[in-house]
Amino acid sequence: MGTLFSFCIDFCLSLNGWEGILFVGVNAAIRPRAAKYSVYVTVFESLMIGIIFMIIVLVFRDKLALIYTNDAAYLLGLTGYASQLRSASNFRYPLSIT
């Protein structure tokens, strides 16, 4: 489950990175001045999405595991990982397929 979880985080971060690169690149090719504002929008959007999901995980950390299982032992174990989720997701690198 840990490998699947880290793959999902890497995949989401990779998609977010590609979205930002595409958004900045298209605007820079057509209108260079618009590229500056697209950087602001992309960074702010990414920050807000991260903060929103961090708050959701921290608020519902005791009930977050109910999505995956009803077993009490797993619920207790996953509750401990929920508080570490926010710090672990900040240090992940995007998935690179070679």
Secondary structure, DSSP 8 states (H G I E B T S, - for coil): -HHHHHHHHHHHHHHHHHHHHHHHHHHHHH-HHHHHHHHHHHHHHHHHHHHHHHHHHHHTTTTGGGGT---HHHHHHHHHHHHHHHHHHHT-------
